[in-house]
Amino acid sequence: MSTPLAEDRLQRILDLLAQHGSLRTTAVTAALGVSGATARRDLDLLAQRGLIRKVHGGATLASQDQQYRDRQQSQQQAKTRLAQAAVTLLRPGQTVYLDAGTTALHVAQALRRSPQLTRTLRVVTHGIDVAYELNGECPLYVVGGEVYGSTFSITGPDALATVARYSYDVFLVGCTSIDARQGGLTNSNLVEAQQKTAIMRRARHSVLIADHSKWDHQGFAVFAQLGDLSHWVTDDAPQAARQAFEQAGVQVLTAAADAAVPNLAL
């Protein structure tokens, strides 16, 4: 079983990979002050978890072959449906925290298509692309801190302190995966997971936007339990997933191509 110290090392390796794209094993030993054998064991463990891909002499992120800009182009129709459904939950005058990531960017684009609603909202985000998309569309607040390159997001201690100072009516949040066994929402980055947790604690409603492919996968850092959510916006989710969320008191909003989106404004 991995110790807290070992988990901290693993996160530091992931952070370095996010900054540099790839790392040689010798760079890991130098940055972390560990032996080559320890560095190789840590890389093996991250590879087993599906978070990195080992290459000769080092490693890259598992998603390194599909960069952020490429992920923006994947499953656009599904993301557009999820985003539009999420926007139907919002009411004029709310303070909305919009997460970072490609799905959040689609939500920002959906907000641009609803100017009568959007100009009444106050939006807070740590997503760089999200902020760019909404610039000039509504009162907009961008969290400051360190740029985390793989998701075009702003994280770190400064960002964590900032998000904990405000209150939000709605948090539109994404996740890396939903762990069916542990009932937790996970993120690949520990610092960003802590940030999501802090935002959820300050939000009246937390709405997960995640398609069915996120279900039943183990992720790295848990940032919430199912019961911490008010709604889950998804597509054709398995029945087991729907039951798990509904048993936790979460309303499931289906945004499949053939499904009508009900009016569930918060």
CORHUSUL-V318838 format. One record per residue. RES is the residue in three letters. D_CENTER is the distance of its C-alpha to the mean C-alpha in Angstrom with 2 decimals. Layout:
res:RES d_center:D_CENTER
res:RES d_center:D_CENTER
//
This chain:
res:MET d_center:26.11
res:SER d_center:23.97
res:THR d_center:24.85
res:PRO d_center:22.74
res:LEU d_center:24.32
res:ALA d_center:23.41
res:GLU d_center:19.73
res:ASP d_center:19.81
res:ARG d_center:21.43
res:LEU d_center:18.88
res:GLN d_center:16.04
res:ARG d_center:18.46
res:ILE d_center:19.06
res:LEU d_center:15.42
res:ASP d_center:15.35
res:LEU d_center:18.66
res:LEU d_center:17.61
res:ALA d_center:14.73
res:GLN d_center:17.57
res:HIS d_center:20.32
res:GLY d_center:19.07
res:SER d_center:21.63
res:LEU d_center:23.73
res:ARG d_center:27.19
res:THR d_center:27.99
res:THR d_center:30.45
res:ALA d_center:27.82
res:VAL d_center:25.86
res:THR d_center:29.14
res:ALA d_center:29.97
res:ALA d_center:26.68
res:LEU d_center:26.42
res:GLY d_center:30.18
res:VAL d_center:30.35
res:SER d_center:32.69
res:GLY d_center:32.16
res:ALA d_center:32.28
res:THR d_center:29.49
res:ALA d_center:27.30
res:ARG d_center:28.01
res:ARG d_center:27.28
res:ASP d_center:23.87
res:LEU d_center:23.09
res:ASP d_center:24.50
res:LEU d_center:22.27
res:LEU d_center:19.05
res:ALA d_center:20.50
res:GLN d_center:21.32
res:ARG d_center:17.74
res:GLY d_center:16.83
res:LEU d_center:14.77
res:ILE d_center:17.59
res:ARG d_center:20.62
res:LYS d_center:23.94
res:VAL d_center:26.42
res:HIS d_center:29.94
res:GLY d_center:30.05
res:GLY d_center:26.36
res:ALA d_center:22.85
res:THR d_center:20.00
res:LEU d_center:16.31
res:ALA d_center:16.19
res:SER d_center:14.37
res:GLN d_center:16.90
res:ASP d_center:19.00
res:GLN d_center:16.38
res:GLN d_center:15.35
res:TYR d_center:12.80
res:ARG d_center:15.75
res:ASP d_center:16.65
res:ARG d_center:13.37
res:GLN d_center:13.92
res:GLN d_center:17.15
res:SER d_center:16.18
res:GLN d_center:16.54
res:GLN d_center:16.97
res:GLN d_center:19.10
res:ALA d_center:16.77
res:LYS d_center:13.86
res:THR d_center:16.62
res:ARG d_center:17.82
res:LEU d_center:14.59
res:ALA d_center:14.16
res:GLN d_center:17.85
res:ALA d_center:17.83
res:ALA d_center:15.17
res:VAL d_center:17.41
res:THR d_center:20.37
res:LEU d_center:19.14
res:LEU d_center:19.57
res:ARG d_center:22.98
res:PRO d_center:24.80
res:GLY d_center:24.72
res:GLN d_center:21.43
res:THR d_center:19.16
res:VAL d_center:15.64
res:TYR d_center:12.51
res:LEU d_center:10.23
res:ASP d_center:6.63
res:ALA d_center:6.37
res:GLY d_center:6.23
res:THR d_center:9.06
res:THR d_center:8.77
res:ALA d_center:8.60
res:LEU d_center:11.52
res:HIS d_center:13.32
res:VAL d_center:13.13
res:ALA d_center:14.69
res:GLN d_center:17.24
res:ALA d_center:18.03
res:LEU d_center:18.71
res:ARG d_center:21.06
res:ARG d_center:22.89
res:SER d_center:23.49
res:PRO d_center:25.17
res:GLN d_center:27.25
res:LEU d_center:24.29
res:THR d_center:22.07
res:ARG d_center:24.85
res:THR d_center:25.19
res:LEU d_center:21.63
res:ARG d_center:20.44
res:VAL d_center:16.90
res:VAL d_center:14.99
res:THR d_center:12.01
res:HIS d_center:10.92
res:GLY d_center:10.20
res:ILE d_center:13.50
res:ASP d_center:13.84
res:VAL d_center:12.94
res:ALA d_center:15.65
res:TYR d_center:18.00
res:GLU d_center:17.77
res:LEU d_center:18.59
res:ASN d_center:21.14
res:GLY d_center:24.36
res:GLU d_center:23.10
res:CYS d_center:22.64
res:PRO d_center:22.74
res:LEU d_center:19.70
res:TYR d_center:18.53
res:VAL d_center:16.46
res:VAL d_center:15.46
res:GLY d_center:17.39
res:GLY d_center:16.92
res:GLU d_center:16.26
res:VAL d_center:14.69
res:TYR d_center:12.24
res:GLY d_center:13.55
res:SER d_center:11.46
res:THR d_center:8.66
res:PHE d_center:11.26
res:SER d_center:9.77
res:ILE d_center:12.08
res:THR d_center:11.95
res:GLY d_center:14.87
res:PRO d_center:17.52
res:ASP d_center:18.44
res:ALA d_center:15.06
res:LEU d_center:14.81
res:ALA d_center:18.37
res:THR d_center:17.93
res:VAL d_center:15.23
res:ALA d_center:17.41
res:ARG d_center:20.42
res:TYR d_center:19.63
res:SER d_center:19.35
res:TYR d_center:17.35
res:ASP d_center:18.57
res:VAL d_center:15.32
res:PHE d_center:11.62
res:LEU d_center:9.77
res:VAL d_center:6.31
res:GLY d_center:3.99
res:CYS d_center:3.88
res:THR d_center:5.84
res:SER d_center:8.89
res:ILE d_center:11.18
res:ASP d_center:14.10
res:ALA d_center:17.15
res:ARG d_center:19.54
res:GLN d_center:17.92
res:GLY d_center:16.29
res:GLY d_center:13.05
res:LEU d_center:9.32
res:THR d_center:8.06
res:ASN d_center:6.00
res:SER d_center:8.33
res:ASN d_center:9.03
res:LEU d_center:11.08
res:VAL d_center:11.37
res:GLU d_center:7.84
res:ALA d_center:7.85
res:GLN d_center:11.14
res:GLN d_center:10.11
res:LYS d_center:7.93
res:THR d_center:11.08
res:ALA d_center:13.36
res:ILE d_center:12.14
res:MET d_center:12.48
res:ARG d_center:15.89
res:ARG d_center:16.97
res:ALA d_center:15.98
res:ARG d_center:18.60
res:HIS d_center:16.38
res:SER d_center:12.75
res:VAL d_center:11.94
res:LEU d_center:9.42
res:ILE d_center:9.28
res:ALA d_center:9.32
res:ASP d_center:12.44
res:HIS d_center:14.87
res:SER d_center:14.09
res:LYS d_center:11.16
res:TRP d_center:13.97
res:ASP d_center:16.05
res:HIS d_center:14.32
res:GLN d_center:14.28
res:GLY d_center:11.45
res:PHE d_center:12.11
res:ALA d_center:10.98
res:VAL d_center:11.08
res:PHE d_center:9.78
res:ALA d_center:11.54
res:GLN d_center:14.17
res:LEU d_center:14.71
res:GLY d_center:17.35
res:ASP d_center:15.20
res:LEU d_center:14.16
res:SER d_center:16.70
res:HIS d_center:15.62
res:TRP d_center:13.77
res:VAL d_center:13.98
res:THR d_center:14.53
res:ASP d_center:17.28
res:ASP d_center:19.88
res:ALA d_center:18.45
res:PRO d_center:20.92
res:GLN d_center:23.26
res:ALA d_center:22.32
res:ALA d_center:18.71
res:ARG d_center:20.06
res:GLN d_center:22.56
res:ALA d_center:20.21
res:PHE d_center:18.16
res:GLU d_center:21.46
res:GLN d_center:23.14
res:ALA d_center:20.53
res:GLY d_center:21.48
res:VAL d_center:18.54
res:GLN d_center:19.65
res:VAL d_center:18.50
res:LEU d_center:18.63
res:THR d_center:19.47
res:ALA d_center:19.03
res:ALA d_center:20.93
res:ALA d_center:23.38
res:ASP d_center:26.35
res:ALA d_center:25.07
res:ALA d_center:25.97
res:VAL d_center:23.32
res:PRO d_center:24.88
res:ASN d_center:25.00
res:LEU d_center:22.95
res:ALA d_center:22.61
res:LEU d_center:21.43
//
